[in-house]
């Protein structure tokens, strides 16, 4: 047994090496370059990572203007989503500073670049439209101005006319996004064999609506009408009817027990069906969220406040040197592992066997760094929208302590990237704040810039880099434990052991990951 392990260990040592010790302070470039490296490998491998909404956790957003701290969280997410006008490569973040005493409500809007003029005009129009809907509703139902949210059926034609105008205005602004969501996987959806489903099956109703939406409105080339003009009331009415019907049918489709095992089998050739349909109806769902807040008794007072708007400009820079050669990328991977190993030793974790130092598997590292060096990365880096919002909120408060507190939930049009998510965690830890978003899709994006010149800049950078290093070392195949572990049944190095061996335990890696996460949560 011992000789076999020694043989394996010797072979392992030939293809691995220990990272050099790194003791210097963390620089923003360390964070930016590591995110760039992770992004390159995730894109190459088309990595499937799970979304993580744990940034919300059990904590509640602070400084809510409503009795329920989370009441406006979904509202800000939906508002941010409805401020997106491009089909792709646009992210919008929105924060809220309600000043009840000053009778103002300020929205802070940010994108990864400059906020477009059209976006600024649209949020003004959205809030004014919601204010008019709120006024109309509470005139019709003054008894609903107190207590719980309304549940009665609304029959007033004037009210629904305002709702339809609001809905069509939102869809018009975000039509490119709707078009992309319908068209992208429509070809796959069409391949579903509808003959396998009963005439009244909900999937057939969805197909009817989707076929009409695509053929008449969203088809990129050859649509019967395309986006209706402002005066084309008939086609607007038709589009809204089909979208609402599709929205209701999608809700029905994914209720528990609606799809039978046979149904699931017939739909198995289109695995992303649920994701596809939810994206198609997302705009309508977001519109409904905003309409509900307009008629909510808890939120009525917000629409009596004076509307204010603050737009955050682009925060970007060009860096003189970016990693290009294989040895540049190797140094980035080596530094991350060295930092992780050094931190493990510094903390003197009691159960060190579960957190052994790792070494670099040079076969994997050489292959990966060769790939990384094949394509240059941009030397222009940008601070992402949710990070800009948090820093501006904190700066304004520091400059003007009398300023009303901003609601600490930041609405974002999509889940945050891994870099932003980790930055928010680091910032909260360093500053004792409670900023949050709805979570992260867990993928690393580049270009990504660590912001400059804010309080506790170095502390935040160090925390963030440590978190990235621990998480990356836990998943990257180019890092591995230094020593060959003994089998579970081995208690000595004797090669004459005849004990019964356990089968490989697939839960072992998960167990170790969970332990690392616990240490990170409590110690970083």
N, C-alpha and C positions, 0 to 999 in steps of 0.2 A: 504493500500500500504506500509506504513512505517513498520508495524508489519511483513509483509511478507519479506521485505528486511532485517529487523533486524534478522529474523529467518534464512535466507540464510547466512547472514554475520556471525552469531554465529556458524553455521555449518562449514562455510569456515575456521573460526579461529581454529576450532578443528583439521583440517587436514593440516593446513599450519603453517609455522613459518618463522619469519624474519631471514635473514642471519646475522651473527655477523659482526660487522664493521671490515674492514680490512684496515689498514693504512700503512703497511710496504711497502718497495720498491719491485718492480716486479723483480723476479728472472727468469732465463731461465727455471728452472724446472716448474714454473707456466705455461708458454706457452706450454712446451712439454707435461705436464700432461693434460692440457685442450684439446689439440689436440688429445691425446690418448683417452680421454673420449668421445669426439665427434666421433672419428673414430669407437669406439666400438659400439656406438648406431646407427651410419649410416650403419655399416655392418649388425647389427642385423635386422634393419628395412628395409634393402635394399633400402635405401633412394634414391629417384629420385630427383636430384637437377639440376638446369639449369646451363649450361656453361655460364661464364661471361667473355667477351672479353673487358671489359671496361677499363682494364689497359692501353690499347692503346689509347682510347679516341680520342680526337682531336689533342693531342700533337704528334709531329713528333720525330722520333729518332734523336739523335744528332751525329755529326761528320761522316756523310755519305760521302763516296768517290765518290758518283754519284750525278748528279743534283737533282734527285728525292729522298728525304730522306727515303722513304719506299721501294725503288727499291730492296734492298738486304734483306729485312725482310723475305719475303717468301723464298728466296734462302737459308737463314740460317736455317729456319724451315725444308725445304726439305733436306738439307745436313745433319742435325741432324737425321732426320728420316732414311736416307739411311745409317747411321752409326750404326744402330741397327741390330744386327745379331741374337739375341735370340728371341724365340717365345713369351716370357713374362718376366716380372720383369726386364726390362732394359730400362733406360731412358738416353738419351744423350743430352747434351747442347753444343752449339757452339757459340763462339763470334769471332769478327773480329777486328784486329787492322791494318788498312792499313797505311803505311808510304810512301806517294808518294815521298817526298823528299829523304828519305832513300832508296827508291826503294825496299821495302819489303812489304809483306802481311803476317801477322801472324794470324794463327787460334789458338784459345784457346778452348780446348776440355775437357769436364768434364762428368763424370757419377756419380751415387750415391756411387760408390766404386772407385777402381783404373781403369783407362782406359786400356782395354785389348790391348795387343801387336797387335792383328789382326786389331783392330779399328784404331790404329795409322798407320799401313801400308795401310789400306784401304783409309783413307782420303788423304794420299800422292798419291795413285794411282788415286783417283777420281779427284784431282786437276790437276795432270799431264795429265790425259785423256781429261779433259775439255780444258786445254791449247792447246793440239794438235787439238781438234775439232775447237777451235777458230782460230788457225793459218790456218787450212785447209779452213775454211769458208771464211775468209777474203782474202785469196789468190784467191779463186774462184770469190768472189764478192767484189773487192776493192772499188767499188762505194758505197757499203753498210757500209763502215767504218765511215761514217758521217751521221748525221741526225737520223731519227727514226729507230726503230727496223725493221728488214727485214720482208717482206711479200711475196717475190717471192717463187715459187716452186723450190726446189733444186733438180737437176737431176743427179748430179755427183755421180757415184757409189762408188768412194773412200771415199767421205764424209759419205755416208750412211753405209759403212763398218765400219768406226770408231764409228758412232753412235750405230750400232748394237753391237759392241764389248763392248762399254761402258754400254749399257743397260743390256747385258747378265752378265757383271761383277757385276753390282749393284744387279741384281736379285739373282745371285749366293750367294753373301754375305748375303743378307737378305732373303734367301729362306725359312728358318724356320718361319720367320714372315709371308711370303706369304702363306705358307702351313697352318698355324694356321688360317689365315683370311679366306681362302677358305673353309677349312674343318669344322670350328666350327659350322656354321649354314647351312652347305650344305644339311643336312638331311631335314631341314625345307624347304629349297628352292626347293628340289626335289618334295615336296608335292603340289606345285602349279599345278593346273590343266591346262596344256598348251592347251588342246583341246578347252578351252573357248576363245582362242585368234586366230586371223586370221593367216594364214600360213606365211605372211610376217611381222607379228607384231614384234616389237623390242624385246619384252620379250622372244620370241622364239629364236631370234638370240643370245641373252645373254645366254639363257639356253644351246644352242648348244656349245658355247665357254666354258662355265663353266663346263658342263659335260665332255668335252674333257680335260680341264685342270686338273680336279679332278681325272678322271679315269687314265690318262696317267702319270701325274706328281706329284700331291700333295697328293694323297691318302696315308694315313700313312702305311697301310698294304695292299700289293697287287697291288700297282701302276704298270702300264705296263712298265714304264721306271724310274720314279722318277727324281731326279735332274740330268740333262744331264752332262756328263763329259766335260772337256774342249775341247776334240777333237771330240765330238759328234755334229758336225755342223748341221746335219739334224734335230735332235731333238731340238736343240737350236732354229733353224729357226722356227720350228713348235710351240714351246712354245711362242716365241715372237709374232708370227702372231696371235695366239689365245688371248694373253693378250692385244695386240693393238686393236683387233676387239672388245673385251669385253669392253675396255676403251671407244672406240668411241660409242658403243651402249648404255652404261650407261649414257653418256652425252646426247644422244638423248632421252633416257627414261624419264629423269627428266626435259626436257624442258617443258615449260608451254604449256598446251593443248594437250600433247601427250597421256596422260592417260585419258580415258573417265570415267564417273561415273561407268559404267559397269566394266571397267578394274579394277578400284579401289576396287570394290566389290569382284571381283575374287581374288584380291591380299590381301584382308583383313585378311586372316588367317595367314599371315606372316607380322605382323606389322613392324618389324625392317628391311624390305627389303631394303629401301634406305640406311640405315646405313651400312648394310651388303655389298651391292654392292660398295658403296663408299670406304669402307675399302679394298675390293678386288683389286680395281684399283688404290689405293693410291700410291703404289710404282711406277707405271708407270707415274702417275701425277707428283710425285716428280722428277723422272728422266727428264721429259719434262721441268720442271722448271729450272733445272741445264743446260740443253742443250740450252734453250733460253738465259740464261745469258751468255753462252759461245759465242753466235753469236751476242749478243747485242752490237751495237756501243758504247753505254754509258758505257759499262763494259769492253770493249776490253783492256783498259790500265791495268786492274787488272791482266791480264794473262801475262803481261810482267814483273811483279814484282817478286822478289825472294821469294819463298815459305818458311815460317817458321812455326813451330808447337810447341805449349806449351801444355803439358798434366798436368792436376791437379790430384794429388793423393787423395786417400780416406781421408776424415776428419771425424773421428768417435771417440767415447769414450764410456766407460762403466760407468754407474752411480751406486753408491753403493746401493741406495734405490729406488725402484719403487713402485707405489701404488699397493696394493694387496687386502687388506680387504675392506669391504663395507664402513667403516668409512673413509678410505683413499679417496675413490672416492667421498663420500659425501662432504668431505672437499674441494675437487677440484671444485665441482659444486657450493658449498656455497661461496667460495672465488670469483668465477667469478661473481656471482650475487651481492655480497657485493660491489665489485669494481664498477660494473655498477651503482648500486644505489648511491654510494658515489659520483661518477662522475656527475651524474644527479643533485644531490644537490649542488655540488660545482660550477657547471656552471650556476645555477639559471636560467634555461631556462624559458623564459617569459610565454609560454603557457604550464605550468607544468602539466595541466590536461591531455595532450596528452602523457606525459612521466612520469607516476606515478611510484613510487617504486614498485618493485615486491617482492613477497614472494615465499617460496619453498612449492610446493605441495608435502607433504611427502609421500603420497600414490604412486605418480609417481616416486619420487626420490628413495624411498626404493626399489621399483621394479627394477629400472634401475641400482642402485648401486649393488644390489644382482647379477644381470646379469654380470656386469662388473667384479665382484670379482671371477667369475667362472673360468676364464682363465687368467693366468699370461701374462704379457707383457714382451717383451725383454728389458734387461737392456743395450743392445747395441743400441746407437742412432747415426744417421749419418746426416751430413749436406748435403742437396740435391744439385744436380748438378748446377742449375741455381744460387743458392745462393753463392756457391763456386766461380763461375765465376765472379760475380759482386764484391765480396770482393777482389779477386785477382787483377782484373783490377784496383780497387781503390788503393790497396796497392802498386802495381807497379808504378802507377802514383805519389803517394806520395813519394816513395823512389827515383824516377827518374823523376823530373818535366819536363825534356826535352823530355820525351818519347812522341811519337805520341799518339793522343787521340784514344781510342777504340770506335767503333760504338756502340751506347748504346742499340741497339736491340739485345737481346739474343735469338738465335734460339733454340727451344726445340723440341724433337721428339714427344711429346704429350703435351696437355694442362697442365699447372702447377697445383699442388695440392693447397688446400686452404691455407695451412701454407706458402708455398713459395710465393703465390700471395700476401698475407697480409704482409709478410716480405718485399717484394719489394716496396709495397706502403709505409710502415713505413720507410724504408731506404731512399727512395726518399724524403719523407717529412723532415726527420732529416738532410739530407745532401745536399738538393737542387739539386739532380741529376735527370736524366730522363731515368732510365733504364726501359725496358719494354720487355714483351714477348707477345705471341699472346693471353694470357688470362689464365683462370683457368676453370677446370671442377667442381670446387666448393666443392669437397670432401676432407675430411681431411685424411691424411695418417700418419701412425706411423709404424716404428720409424722415428722421425723427430727431428733434433737437432737445437736449436738456437745457432748460432756461437758465439765464444768467441773472446775477444781481438781485437776489431776494434773501430775506433773513434765513439763517441756518442753511445756507446753500450747500456748504460742505457736508454737514450732517445728513441732509436729505440725499445728496449724491451717494454718500457711502452706504446708507441704508438701502437705497435702490439698487446699487451695484451688487451688494451682498445678496439681496433677494434674487436678482437675475442669475447670479452665479450658482446659488444653491439649486434653483429650479432647473437651470440648464444642465448642471452636472448630474442631476437626477435622471435625465432623459437622454442625453447625448451618447450615442454609441461609440464615440471616439474617446470616451473616458471609461475606465474600468478599475475595479479594485486591484490593489497592488499585489496581494498574495492570493494564491489559489486556495479557496476555502476547503476545509475537510468536509466529507460527506456528513449528513446529519447523525449517522450512527457511529462515527469515528470519535473515539475519545483519546486515542494514542496515535503515534506515528507508525505503529507496527503494521508491516505489510502482510501479516498472517491473520489479520482480523477476519472472522467469519460471521460477524453479526448480521442479522437480517437488515437489509437496507430499505429505507423508505423510498417511495416514488418521489420524483421531483414535485415540489410544492409550487403550483402556479400563483398562489396568493402571497408568496414570500416577498416579491418585489413590491407589490402593492402595500404590504405591511410596513416595509422599510420607508416607502415614500410617505406614508401617513405619519410615521414617527418624525421624519425630517420636517414635514409641514408643521407638526406640533411644536418642534423646537424653534422653527422660524417664527411662528406666531407669537411665541412667548419671549424669544430672546433677541430677535433682530431689532 
